[in-house]
Amino acid sequence: MPAGVTWGQYIAFSTAAMLSMLAGSQTVHQYYRPLQDLSDYINKELKNLPENVQVKIKQELQEEGVLNKS
């Protein structure tokens, strides 16, 4: 194993690292709610594009269920 550690230490460290990453990402999504205003952000960014492109992208996103119909 790398750096002369045993398999047990390596697996324990890897498990602890993975669990802390999962807990951290879950905490971020619970506290900051980054996807809550996704539709507003998408609509704001689409306004910078030509009208024909806006319509096509909105239609595709609505079909995929990413963008709420508005």
N, CA, C, O and CB atoms as a CASP TS submission, in Angstrom:
PFRMAT TS
TARGET T0000
AUTHOR 0000-0000-0000
METHOD Language model
MODEL 1
PARENT N/A
ATOM      1  N   MET     1       0.833  -1.187   0.000  1.00  0.00           N
ATOM      2  CA  MET     1       0.000   0.000   0.000  1.00  0.00           C
ATOM      3  C   MET     1       0.877   1.250   0.000  1.00  0.00           C
ATOM      4  O   MET     1       2.048   1.199   0.377  1.00  0.00           O
ATOM      5  CB  MET     1      -0.947  -0.002   1.214  1.00  0.00           C
ATOM      6  N   PRO     2       0.297   2.372  -0.427  1.00  0.00           N
ATOM      7  CA  PRO     2       1.072   3.610  -0.453  1.00  0.00           C
ATOM      8  C   PRO     2       1.495   4.051   0.945  1.00  0.00           C
ATOM      9  O   PRO     2       0.744   3.891   1.908  1.00  0.00           O
ATOM     10  CB  PRO     2       0.267   4.713  -1.119  1.00  0.00           C
ATOM     11  N   ALA     3       2.652   4.585   1.047  1.00  0.00           N
ATOM     12  CA  ALA     3       3.210   5.161   2.273  1.00  0.00           C
ATOM     13  C   ALA     3       3.314   4.146   3.402  1.00  0.00           C
ATOM     14  O   ALA     3       3.412   4.542   4.563  1.00  0.00           O
ATOM     15  CB  ALA     3       2.367   6.329   2.724  1.00  0.00           C
ATOM     16  N   GLY     4       3.296   2.869   3.105  1.00  0.00           N
ATOM     17  CA  GLY     4       3.513   1.850   4.114  1.00  0.00           C
ATOM     18  C   GLY     4       2.381   1.670   5.102  1.00  0.00           C
ATOM     19  O   GLY     4       2.631   1.219   6.220  1.00  0.00           O
ATOM     20  N   VAL     5       1.143   2.001   4.750  1.00  0.00           N
ATOM     21  CA  VAL     5       0.015   1.783   5.656  1.00  0.00           C
ATOM     22  C   VAL     5      -0.612   0.424   5.364  1.00  0.00           C
ATOM     23  O   VAL     5      -0.471  -0.117   4.268  1.00  0.00           O
ATOM     24  CB  VAL     5      -1.042   2.917   5.515  1.00  0.00           C
ATOM     25  N   THR     6      -1.290  -0.105   6.343  1.00  0.00           N
ATOM     26  CA  THR     6      -1.919  -1.412   6.158  1.00  0.00           C
ATOM     27  C   THR     6      -3.231  -1.248   5.391  1.00  0.00           C
ATOM     28  O   THR     6      -3.765  -0.148   5.249  1.00  0.00           O
ATOM     29  CB  THR     6      -2.168  -2.103   7.528  1.00  0.00           C
ATOM     30  N   TRP     7      -3.730  -2.396   4.900  1.00  0.00           N
ATOM     31  CA  TRP     7      -5.004  -2.369   4.181  1.00  0.00           C
ATOM     32  C   TRP     7      -6.127  -1.854   5.064  1.00  0.00           C
ATOM     33  O   TRP     7      -6.984  -1.104   4.598  1.00  0.00           O
ATOM     34  CB  TRP     7      -5.350  -3.758   3.659  1.00  0.00           C
ATOM     35  N   GLY     8      -6.134  -2.240   6.318  1.00  0.00           N
ATOM     36  CA  GLY     8      -7.176  -1.802   7.239  1.00  0.00           C
ATOM     37  C   GLY     8      -7.186  -0.294   7.417  1.00  0.00           C
ATOM     38  O   GLY     8      -8.245   0.333   7.393  1.00  0.00           O
ATOM     39  N   GLN     9      -6.000   0.290   7.596  1.00  0.00           N
ATOM     40  CA  GLN     9      -5.909   1.744   7.749  1.00  0.00           C
ATOM     41  C   GLN     9      -6.334   2.454   6.460  1.00  0.00           C
ATOM     42  O   GLN     9      -7.008   3.483   6.498  1.00  0.00           O
ATOM     43  CB  GLN     9      -4.472   2.156   8.134  1.00  0.00           C
ATOM     44  N   TYR    10      -5.935   1.895   5.336  1.00  0.00           N
ATOM     45  CA  TYR    10      -6.269   2.487   4.043  1.00  0.00           C
ATOM     46  C   TYR    10      -7.787   2.468   3.818  1.00  0.00           C
ATOM     47  O   TYR    10      -8.365   3.474   3.404  1.00  0.00           O
ATOM     48  CB  TYR    10      -5.545   1.733   2.902  1.00  0.00           C
ATOM     49  N   ILE    11      -8.423   1.344   4.085  1.00  0.00           N
ATOM     50  CA  ILE    11      -9.871   1.230   3.898  1.00  0.00           C
ATOM     51  C   ILE    11     -10.613   2.114   4.896  1.00  0.00           C
ATOM     52  O   ILE    11     -11.606   2.747   4.537  1.00  0.00           O
ATOM     53  CB  ILE    11     -10.323  -0.238   4.047  1.00  0.00           C
ATOM     54  N   ALA    12     -10.148   2.166   6.142  1.00  0.00           N
ATOM     55  CA  ALA    12     -10.797   3.017   7.152  1.00  0.00           C
ATOM     56  C   ALA    12     -10.710   4.490   6.754  1.00  0.00           C
ATOM     57  O   ALA    12     -11.694   5.220   6.866  1.00  0.00           O
ATOM     58  CB  ALA    12     -10.149   2.803   8.540  1.00  0.00           C
ATOM     59  N   PHE    13      -9.554   4.924   6.297  1.00  0.00           N
ATOM     60  CA  PHE    13      -9.399   6.313   5.871  1.00  0.00           C
ATOM     61  C   PHE    13     -10.271   6.616   4.662  1.00  0.00           C
ATOM     62  O   PHE    13     -10.934   7.653   4.610  1.00  0.00           O
ATOM     63  CB  PHE    13      -7.934   6.612   5.549  1.00  0.00           C
ATOM     64  N   SER    14     -10.270   5.703   3.686  1.00  0.00           N
ATOM     65  CA  SER    14     -11.072   5.916   2.475  1.00  0.00           C
ATOM     66  C   SER    14     -12.559   5.983   2.803  1.00  0.00           C
ATOM     67  O   SER    14     -13.280   6.809   2.243  1.00  0.00           O
ATOM     68  CB  SER    14     -10.811   4.798   1.456  1.00  0.00           C
ATOM     69  N   THR    15     -13.020   5.127   3.701  1.00  0.00           N
ATOM     70  CA  THR    15     -14.424   5.131   4.104  1.00  0.00           C
ATOM     71  C   THR    15     -14.769   6.425   4.828  1.00  0.00           C
ATOM     72  O   THR    15     -15.802   7.033   4.546  1.00  0.00           O
ATOM     73  CB  THR    15     -14.734   3.922   4.999  1.00  0.00           C
ATOM     74  N   ALA    16     -13.924   6.851   5.752  1.00  0.00           N
ATOM     75  CA  ALA    16     -14.179   8.095   6.488  1.00  0.00           C
ATOM     76  C   ALA    16     -14.181   9.295   5.539  1.00  0.00           C
ATOM     77  O   ALA    16     -15.005  10.198   5.682  1.00  0.00           O
ATOM     78  CB  ALA    16     -13.120   8.294   7.595  1.00  0.00           C
ATOM     79  N   ALA    17     -13.267   9.305   4.579  1.00  0.00           N
ATOM     80  CA  ALA    17     -13.213  10.408   3.620  1.00  0.00           C
ATOM     81  C   ALA    17     -14.477  10.449   2.762  1.00  0.00           C
ATOM     82  O   ALA    17     -15.030  11.522   2.523  1.00  0.00           O
ATOM     83  CB  ALA    17     -11.969  10.278   2.725  1.00  0.00           C
ATOM     84  N   MET    18     -14.935   9.286   2.299  1.00  0.00           N
ATOM     85  CA  MET    18     -16.130   9.246   1.466  1.00  0.00           C
ATOM     86  C   MET    18     -17.363   9.673   2.261  1.00  0.00           C
ATOM     87  O   MET    18     -18.181  10.440   1.756  1.00  0.00           O
ATOM     88  CB  MET    18     -16.330   7.841   0.889  1.00  0.00           C
ATOM     89  N   LEU    19     -17.507   9.195   3.482  1.00  0.00           N
ATOM     90  CA  LEU    19     -18.657   9.567   4.296  1.00  0.00           C
ATOM     91  C   LEU    19     -18.670  11.057   4.614  1.00  0.00           C
ATOM     92  O   LEU    19     -19.733  11.677   4.629  1.00  0.00           O
ATOM     93  CB  LEU    19     -18.666   8.766   5.583  1.00  0.00           C
ATOM     94  N   SER    20     -17.503  11.636   4.867  1.00  0.00           N
ATOM     95  CA  SER    20     -17.462  13.070   5.155  1.00  0.00           C
ATOM     96  C   SER    20     -17.798  13.891   3.905  1.00  0.00           C
ATOM     97  O   SER    20     -18.439  14.936   4.014  1.00  0.00           O
ATOM     98  CB  SER    20     -16.075  13.468   5.693  1.00  0.00           C
ATOM     99  N   MET    21     -17.379  13.435   2.729  1.00  0.00           N
ATOM    100  CA  MET    21     -17.738  14.139   1.493  1.00  0.00           C
ATOM    101  C   MET    21     -19.233  14.074   1.236  1.00  0.00           C
ATOM    102  O   MET    21     -19.845  15.072   0.856  1.00  0.00           O
ATOM    103  CB  MET    21     -16.982  13.552   0.303  1.00  0.00           C
ATOM    104  N   LEU    22     -19.827  12.897   1.442  1.00  0.00           N
ATOM    105  CA  LEU    22     -21.270  12.747   1.235  1.00  0.00           C
ATOM    106  C   LEU    22     -22.053  13.592   2.231  1.00  0.00           C
ATOM    107  O   LEU    22     -23.031  14.241   1.862  1.00  0.00           O
ATOM    108  CB  LEU    22     -21.681  11.272   1.357  1.00  0.00           C
ATOM    109  N   ALA    23     -21.633  13.588   3.480  1.00  0.00           N
ATOM    110  CA  ALA    23     -22.315  14.388   4.501  1.00  0.00           C
ATOM    111  C   ALA    23     -22.174  15.880   4.195  1.00  0.00           C
ATOM    112  O   ALA    23     -23.122  16.643   4.379  1.00  0.00           O
ATOM    113  CB  ALA    23     -21.749  14.073   5.904  1.00  0.00           C
ATOM    114  N   GLY    24     -21.019  16.289   3.740  1.00  0.00           N
ATOM    115  CA  GLY    24     -20.796  17.698   3.410  1.00  0.00           C
ATOM    116  C   GLY    24     -21.655  18.154   2.248  1.00  0.00           C
ATOM    117  O   GLY    24     -22.237  19.238   2.294  1.00  0.00           O
ATOM    118  N   SER    25     -21.741  17.343   1.210  1.00  0.00           N
ATOM    119  CA  SER    25     -22.564  17.744   0.063  1.00  0.00           C
ATOM    120  C   SER    25     -24.044  17.761   0.436  1.00  0.00           C
ATOM    121  O   SER    25     -24.790  18.621  -0.032  1.00  0.00           O
ATOM    122  CB  SER    25     -22.328  16.796  -1.128  1.00  0.00           C
ATOM    123  N   GLN    26     -24.469  16.828   1.263  1.00  0.00           N
ATOM    124  CA  GLN    26     -25.864  16.820   1.701  1.00  0.00           C
ATOM    125  C   GLN    26     -26.174  18.052   2.548  1.00  0.00           C
ATOM    126  O   GLN    26     -27.246  18.642   2.424  1.00  0.00           O
ATOM    127  CB  GLN    26     -26.171  15.538   2.495  1.00  0.00           C
ATOM    128  N   THR    27     -25.243  18.432   3.400  1.00  0.00           N
ATOM    129  CA  THR    27     -25.416  19.614   4.239  1.00  0.00           C
ATOM    130  C   THR    27     -25.542  20.875   3.385  1.00  0.00           C
ATOM    131  O   THR    27     -26.389  21.727   3.653  1.00  0.00           O
ATOM    132  CB  THR    27     -24.242  19.751   5.217  1.00  0.00           C
ATOM    133  N   VAL    28     -24.707  20.991   2.367  1.00  0.00           N
ATOM    134  CA  VAL    28     -24.764  22.153   1.468  1.00  0.00           C
ATOM    135  C   VAL    28     -26.129  22.230   0.797  1.00  0.00           C
ATOM    136  O   VAL    28     -26.725  23.305   0.721  1.00  0.00           O
ATOM    137  CB  VAL    28     -23.644  22.077   0.398  1.00  0.00           C
ATOM    138  N   HIS    29     -26.629  21.091   0.307  1.00  0.00           N
ATOM    139  CA  HIS    29     -27.918  21.106  -0.384  1.00  0.00           C
ATOM    140  C   HIS    29     -29.078  21.363   0.571  1.00  0.00           C
ATOM    141  O   HIS    29     -30.082  21.947   0.163  1.00  0.00           O
ATOM    142  CB  HIS    29     -28.135  19.792  -1.111  1.00  0.00           C
ATOM    143  N   GLN    30     -28.970  20.948   1.821  1.00  0.00           N
ATOM    144  CA  GLN    30     -30.022  21.209   2.791  1.00  0.00           C
ATOM    145  C   GLN    30     -30.009  22.668   3.248  1.00  0.00           C
ATOM    146  O   GLN    30     -31.065  23.276   3.423  1.00  0.00           O
ATOM    147  CB  GLN    30     -29.872  20.281   3.991  1.00  0.00           C
ATOM    148  N   TYR    31     -28.821  23.223   3.441  1.00  0.00           N
ATOM    149  CA  TYR    31     -28.698  24.562   4.008  1.00  0.00           C
ATOM    150  C   TYR    31     -28.830  25.662   2.956  1.00  0.00           C
ATOM    151  O   TYR    31     -29.598  26.607   3.138  1.00  0.00           O
ATOM    152  CB  TYR    31     -27.372  24.697   4.719  1.00  0.00           C
ATOM    153  N   TYR    32     -28.080  25.542   1.852  1.00  0.00           N
ATOM    154  CA  TYR    32     -28.060  26.595   0.841  1.00  0.00           C
ATOM    155  C   TYR    32     -29.112  26.421  -0.245  1.00  0.00           C
ATOM    156  O   TYR    32     -29.464  27.398  -0.906  1.00  0.00           O
ATOM    157  CB  TYR    32     -26.711  26.653   0.210  1.00  0.00           C
ATOM    158  N   ARG    33     -29.619  25.232  -0.449  1.00  0.00           N
ATOM    159  CA  ARG    33     -30.619  24.920  -1.468  1.00  0.00           C
ATOM    160  C   ARG    33     -30.232  25.507  -2.832  1.00  0.00           C
ATOM    161  O   ARG    33     -30.929  26.379  -3.349  1.00  0.00           O
ATOM    162  CB  ARG    33     -31.993  25.450  -1.038  1.00  0.00           C
ATOM    163  N   PRO    34     -29.125  25.032  -3.415  1.00  0.00           N
ATOM    164  CA  PRO    34     -28.620  25.644  -4.645  1.00  0.00           C
ATOM    165  C   PRO    34     -29.509  25.433  -5.874  1.00  0.00           C
ATOM    166  O   PRO    34     -29.398  26.199  -6.830  1.00  0.00           O
ATOM    167  CB  PRO    34     -27.263  25.108  -4.934  1.00  0.00           C
ATOM    168  N   LEU    35     -30.372  24.440  -5.885  1.00  0.00           N
ATOM    169  CA  LEU    35     -31.190  24.186  -7.074  1.00  0.00           C
ATOM    170  C   LEU    35     -32.595  24.758  -6.968  1.00  0.00           C
ATOM    171  O   LEU    35     -33.408  24.567  -7.873  1.00  0.00           O
ATOM    172  CB  LEU    35     -31.276  22.709  -7.324  1.00  0.00           C
ATOM    173  N   GLN    36     -32.891  25.450  -5.891  1.00  0.00           N
ATOM    174  CA  GLN    36     -34.234  25.961  -5.678  1.00  0.00           C
ATOM    175  C   GLN    36     -34.628  27.021  -6.719  1.00  0.00           C
ATOM    176  O   GLN    36     -35.782  27.060  -7.145  1.00  0.00           O
ATOM    177  CB  GLN    36     -34.342  26.542  -4.282  1.00  0.00           C
ATOM    178  N   ASP    37     -33.699  27.863  -7.125  1.00  0.00           N
ATOM    179  CA  ASP    37     -34.002  28.927  -8.086  1.00  0.00           C
ATOM    180  C   ASP    37     -33.394  28.647  -9.462  1.00  0.00           C
ATOM    181  O   ASP    37     -33.043  29.578 -10.188  1.00  0.00           O
ATOM    182  CB  ASP    37     -33.494  30.267  -7.561  1.00  0.00           C
ATOM    183  N   LEU    38     -33.271  27.391  -9.815  1.00  0.00           N
ATOM    184  CA  LEU    38     -32.664  27.021 -11.091  1.00  0.00           C
ATOM    185  C   LEU    38     -33.463  27.556 -12.272  1.00  0.00           C
ATOM    186  O   LEU    38     -32.876  28.039 -13.240  1.00  0.00           O
ATOM    187  CB  LEU    38     -32.540  25.510 -11.196  1.00  0.00           C
ATOM    188  N   SER    39     -34.791  27.480 -12.212  1.00  0.00           N
ATOM    189  CA  SER    39     -35.626  27.966 -13.324  1.00  0.00           C
ATOM    190  C   SER    39     -35.437  29.466 -13.540  1.00  0.00           C
ATOM    191  O   SER    39     -35.362  29.926 -14.680  1.00  0.00           O
ATOM    192  CB  SER    39     -37.113  27.658 -13.057  1.00  0.00           C
ATOM    193  N   ASP    40     -35.361  30.224 -12.453  1.00  0.00           N
ATOM    194  CA  ASP    40     -35.146  31.671 -12.576  1.00  0.00           C
ATOM    195  C   ASP    40     -33.799  31.968 -13.217  1.00  0.00           C
ATOM    196  O   ASP    40     -33.694  32.849 -14.070  1.00  0.00           O
ATOM    197  CB  ASP    40     -35.234  32.348 -11.201  1.00  0.00           C
ATOM    198  N   TYR    41     -32.772  31.239 -12.808  1.00  0.00           N
ATOM    199  CA  TYR    41     -31.430  31.439 -13.361  1.00  0.00           C
ATOM    200  C   TYR    41     -31.399  31.104 -14.858  1.00  0.00           C
ATOM    201  O   TYR    41     -30.813  31.838 -15.653  1.00  0.00           O
ATOM    202  CB  TYR    41     -30.403  30.572 -12.601  1.00  0.00           C
ATOM    203  N   ILE    42     -32.034  29.993 -15.227  1.00  0.00           N
ATOM    204  CA  ILE    42     -32.058  29.587 -16.640  1.00  0.00           C
ATOM    205  C   ILE    42     -32.774  30.639 -17.479  1.00  0.00           C
ATOM    206  O   ILE    42     -32.281  31.023 -18.539  1.00  0.00           O
ATOM    207  CB  ILE    42     -32.748  28.209 -16.805  1.00  0.00           C
ATOM    208  N   ASN    43     -33.944  31.115 -17.013  1.00  0.00           N
ATOM    209  CA  ASN    43     -34.688  32.130 -17.765  1.00  0.00           C
ATOM    210  C   ASN    43     -33.889  33.420 -17.907  1.00  0.00           C
ATOM    211  O   ASN    43     -33.923  34.056 -18.960  1.00  0.00           O
ATOM    212  CB  ASN    43     -36.025  32.420 -17.084  1.00  0.00           C
ATOM    213  N   LYS    44     -33.172  33.810 -16.860  1.00  0.00           N
ATOM    214  CA  LYS    44     -32.359  35.027 -16.917  1.00  0.00           C
ATOM    215  C   LYS    44     -31.248  34.887 -17.952  1.00  0.00           C
ATOM    216  O   LYS    44     -30.978  35.824 -18.703  1.00  0.00           O
ATOM    217  CB  LYS    44     -31.760  35.340 -15.536  1.00  0.00           C
ATOM    218  N   GLU    45     -30.612  33.737 -17.993  1.00  0.00           N
ATOM    219  CA  GLU    45     -29.529  33.521 -18.954  1.00  0.00           C
ATOM    220  C   GLU    45     -30.056  33.374 -20.384  1.00  0.00           C
ATOM    221  O   GLU    45     -29.372  33.757 -21.333  1.00  0.00           O
ATOM    222  CB  GLU    45     -28.728  32.279 -18.567  1.00  0.00           C
ATOM    223  N   LEU    46     -31.244  32.833 -20.545  1.00  0.00           N
ATOM    224  CA  LEU    46     -31.813  32.673 -21.884  1.00  0.00           C
ATOM    225  C   LEU    46     -32.146  34.015 -22.522  1.00  0.00           C
ATOM    226  O   LEU    46     -32.170  34.121 -23.748  1.00  0.00           O
ATOM    227  CB  LEU    46     -33.064  31.810 -21.824  1.00  0.00           C
ATOM    228  N   LYS    47     -32.401  35.036 -21.720  1.00  0.00           N
ATOM    229  CA  LYS    47     -32.733  36.356 -22.267  1.00  0.00           C
ATOM    230  C   LYS    47     -31.578  36.957 -23.061  1.00  0.00           C
ATOM    231  O   LYS    47     -31.788  37.873 -23.855  1.00  0.00           O
ATOM    232  CB  LYS    47     -33.126  37.302 -21.145  1.00  0.00           C
ATOM    233  N   ASN    48     -30.358  36.452 -22.857  1.00  0.00           N
ATOM    234  CA  ASN    48     -29.190  36.950 -23.583  1.00  0.00           C
ATOM    235  C   ASN    48     -29.056  36.319 -24.970  1.00  0.00           C
ATOM    236  O   ASN    48     -28.179  36.709 -25.741  1.00  0.00           O
ATOM    237  CB  ASN    48     -27.929  36.686 -22.777  1.00  0.00           C
ATOM    238  N   LEU    49     -29.909  35.355 -25.295  1.00  0.00           N
ATOM    239  CA  LEU    49     -29.821  34.643 -26.568  1.00  0.00           C
ATOM    240  C   LEU    49     -30.899  35.142 -27.530  1.00  0.00           C
ATOM    241  O   LEU    49     -31.883  35.746 -27.103  1.00  0.00           O
ATOM    242  CB  LEU    49     -29.956  33.120 -26.350  1.00  0.00           C
ATOM    243  N   PRO    50     -30.713  34.889 -28.829  1.00  0.00           N
ATOM    244  CA  PRO    50     -31.744  35.264 -29.807  1.00  0.00           C
ATOM    245  C   PRO    50     -33.061  34.525 -29.525  1.00  0.00           C
ATOM    246  O   PRO    50     -33.063  33.451 -28.925  1.00  0.00           O
ATOM    247  CB  PRO    50     -31.258  34.956 -31.248  1.00  0.00           C
ATOM    248  N   GLU    51     -34.177  35.116 -29.965  1.00  0.00           N
ATOM    249  CA  GLU    51     -35.513  34.587 -29.658  1.00  0.00           C
ATOM    250  C   GLU    51     -35.701  33.160 -30.155  1.00  0.00           C
ATOM    251  O   GLU    51     -36.254  32.326 -29.437  1.00  0.00           O
ATOM    252  CB  GLU    51     -36.580  35.479 -30.268  1.00  0.00           C
ATOM    253  N   ASN    52     -35.247  32.863 -31.384  1.00  0.00           N
ATOM    254  CA  ASN    52     -35.448  31.514 -31.923  1.00  0.00           C
ATOM    255  C   ASN    52     -34.678  30.461 -31.119  1.00  0.00           C
ATOM    256  O   ASN    52     -35.142  29.331 -30.965  1.00  0.00           O
ATOM    257  CB  ASN    52     -35.016  31.464 -33.394  1.00  0.00           C
ATOM    258  N   VAL    53     -33.529  30.826 -30.619  1.00  0.00           N
ATOM    259  CA  VAL    53     -32.737  29.905 -29.801  1.00  0.00           C
ATOM    260  C   VAL    53     -33.395  29.737 -28.431  1.00  0.00           C
ATOM    261  O   VAL    53     -33.423  28.632 -27.889  1.00  0.00           O
ATOM    262  CB  VAL    53     -31.275  30.418 -29.646  1.00  0.00           C
ATOM    263  N   GLN    54     -33.918  30.813 -27.876  1.00  0.00           N
ATOM    264  CA  GLN    54     -34.610  30.749 -26.581  1.00  0.00           C
ATOM    265  C   GLN    54     -35.758  29.758 -26.629  1.00  0.00           C
ATOM    266  O   GLN    54     -35.905  28.927 -25.733  1.00  0.00           O
ATOM    267  CB  GLN    54     -35.133  32.134 -26.178  1.00  0.00           C
ATOM    268  N   VAL    55     -36.570  29.844 -27.669  1.00  0.00           N
ATOM    269  CA  VAL    55     -37.748  28.985 -27.791  1.00  0.00           C
ATOM    270  C   VAL    55     -37.325  27.520 -27.867  1.00  0.00           C
ATOM    271  O   VAL    55     -37.912  26.664 -27.205  1.00  0.00           O
ATOM    272  CB  VAL    55     -38.579  29.372 -29.038  1.00  0.00           C
ATOM    273  N   LYS    56     -36.311  27.239 -28.669  1.00  0.00           N
ATOM    274  CA  LYS    56     -35.853  25.857 -28.845  1.00  0.00           C
ATOM    275  C   LYS    56     -35.303  25.299 -27.531  1.00  0.00           C
ATOM    276  O   LYS    56     -35.631  24.174 -27.155  1.00  0.00           O
ATOM    277  CB  LYS    56     -34.775  25.782 -29.949  1.00  0.00           C
ATOM    278  N   ILE    57     -34.480  26.065 -26.839  1.00  0.00           N
ATOM    279  CA  ILE    57     -33.874  25.594 -25.594  1.00  0.00           C
ATOM    280  C   ILE    57     -34.939  25.415 -24.515  1.00  0.00           C
ATOM    281  O   ILE    57     -34.917  24.425 -23.784  1.00  0.00           O
ATOM    282  CB  ILE    57     -32.788  26.577 -25.114  1.00  0.00           C
ATOM    283  N   LYS    58     -35.874  26.365 -24.407  1.00  0.00           N
ATOM    284  CA  LYS    58     -36.953  26.239 -23.419  1.00  0.00           C
ATOM    285  C   LYS    58     -37.785  24.988 -23.662  1.00  0.00           C
ATOM    286  O   LYS    58     -38.140  24.273 -22.725  1.00  0.00           O
ATOM    287  CB  LYS    58     -37.854  27.477 -23.450  1.00  0.00           C
ATOM    288  N   GLN    59     -38.091  24.731 -24.930  1.00  0.00           N
ATOM    289  CA  GLN    59     -38.884  23.551 -25.264  1.00  0.00           C
ATOM    290  C   GLN    59     -38.138  22.275 -24.873  1.00  0.00           C
ATOM    291  O   GLN    59     -38.733  21.368 -24.290  1.00  0.00           O
ATOM    292  CB  GLN    59     -39.219  23.536 -26.768  1.00  0.00           C
ATOM    293  N   GLU    60     -36.853  22.196 -25.185  1.00  0.00           N
ATOM    294  CA  GLU    60     -36.071  21.009 -24.847  1.00  0.00           C
ATOM    295  C   GLU    60     -35.977  20.816 -23.332  1.00  0.00           C
ATOM    296  O   GLU    60     -36.095  19.692 -22.844  1.00  0.00           O
ATOM    297  CB  GLU    60     -34.668  21.112 -25.450  1.00  0.00           C
ATOM    298  N   LEU    61     -35.765  21.902 -22.587  1.00  0.00           N
ATOM    299  CA  LEU    61     -35.651  21.798 -21.136  1.00  0.00           C
ATOM    300  C   LEU    61     -36.980  21.421 -20.488  1.00  0.00           C
ATOM    301  O   LEU    61     -37.000  20.707 -19.485  1.00  0.00           O
ATOM    302  CB  LEU    61     -35.148  23.111 -20.556  1.00  0.00           C
ATOM    303  N   GLN    62     -38.086  21.892 -21.052  1.00  0.00           N
ATOM    304  CA  GLN    62     -39.399  21.535 -20.514  1.00  0.00           C
ATOM    305  C   GLN    62     -39.702  20.067 -20.771  1.00  0.00           C
ATOM    306  O   GLN    62     -40.282  19.392 -19.920  1.00  0.00           O
ATOM    307  CB  GLN    62     -40.493  22.417 -21.130  1.00  0.00           C
ATOM    308  N   GLU    63     -39.310  19.568 -21.949  1.00  0.00           N
ATOM    309  CA  GLU    63     -39.512  18.152 -22.261  1.00  0.00           C
ATOM    310  C   GLU    63     -38.689  17.268 -21.327  1.00  0.00           C
ATOM    311  O   GLU    63     -39.142  16.188 -20.944  1.00  0.00           O
ATOM    312  CB  GLU    63     -39.139  17.865 -23.727  1.00  0.00           C
ATOM    313  N   GLU    64     -37.498  17.706 -20.958  1.00  0.00           N
ATOM    314  CA  GLU    64     -36.642  16.943 -20.056  1.00  0.00           C
ATOM    315  C   GLU    64     -37.040  17.101 -18.589  1.00  0.00           C
ATOM    316  O   GLU    64     -36.547  16.370 -17.729  1.00  0.00           O
ATOM    317  CB  GLU    64     -35.205  17.365 -20.238  1.00  0.00           C
ATOM    318  N   GLY    65     -37.923  18.045 -18.303  1.00  0.00           N
ATOM    319  CA  GLY    65     -38.369  18.259 -16.940  1.00  0.00           C
ATOM    320  C   GLY    65     -37.445  19.110 -16.107  1.00  0.00           C
ATOM    321  O   GLY    65     -37.571  19.146 -14.883  1.00  0.00           O
ATOM    322  N   VAL    66     -36.513  19.799 -16.747  1.00  0.00           N
ATOM    323  CA  VAL    66     -35.572  20.660 -16.023  1.00  0.00           C
ATOM    324  C   VAL    66     -36.196  22.018 -15.748  1.00  0.00           C
ATOM    325  O   VAL    66     -36.006  22.586 -14.672  1.00  0.00           O
ATOM    326  CB  VAL    66     -34.266  20.828 -16.818  1.00  0.00           C
ATOM    327  N   LEU    67     -36.929  22.533 -16.702  1.00  0.00           N
ATOM    328  CA  LEU    67     -37.495  23.876 -16.616  1.00  0.00           C
ATOM    329  C   LEU    67     -39.000  23.782 -16.440  1.00  0.00           C
ATOM    330  O   LEU    67     -39.678  23.062 -17.173  1.00  0.00           O
ATOM    331  CB  LEU    67     -37.145  24.708 -17.872  1.00  0.00           C
ATOM    332  N   ASN    68     -39.520  24.519 -15.456  1.00  0.00           N
ATOM    333  CA  ASN    68     -40.962  24.560 -15.225  1.00  0.00           C
ATOM    334  C   ASN    68     -41.623  25.343 -16.345  1.00  0.00           C
ATOM    335  O   ASN    68     -41.047  26.303 -16.858  1.00  0.00           O
ATOM    336  CB  ASN    68     -41.291  25.189 -13.846  1.00  0.00           C
ATOM    337  N   LYS    69     -42.805  24.950 -16.719  1.00  0.00           N
ATOM    338  CA  LYS    69     -43.535  25.686 -17.770  1.00  0.00           C
ATOM    339  C   LYS    69     -44.011  27.002 -17.204  1.00  0.00           C
ATOM    340  O   LYS    69     -44.727  27.044 -16.203  1.00  0.00           O
ATOM    341  CB  LYS    69     -44.742  24.860 -18.318  1.00  0.00           C
ATOM    342  N   SER    70     -43.603  28.081 -17.860  1.00  0.00           N
ATOM    343  CA  SER    70     -44.019  29.426 -17.399  1.00  0.00           C
ATOM    344  C   SER    70     -44.241  30.334 -18.571  1.00  0.00           C
ATOM    345  O   SER    70     -44.592  31.500 -18.391  1.00  0.00           O
ATOM    346  CB  SER    70     -42.972  30.042 -16.457  1.00  0.00           C
TER
END
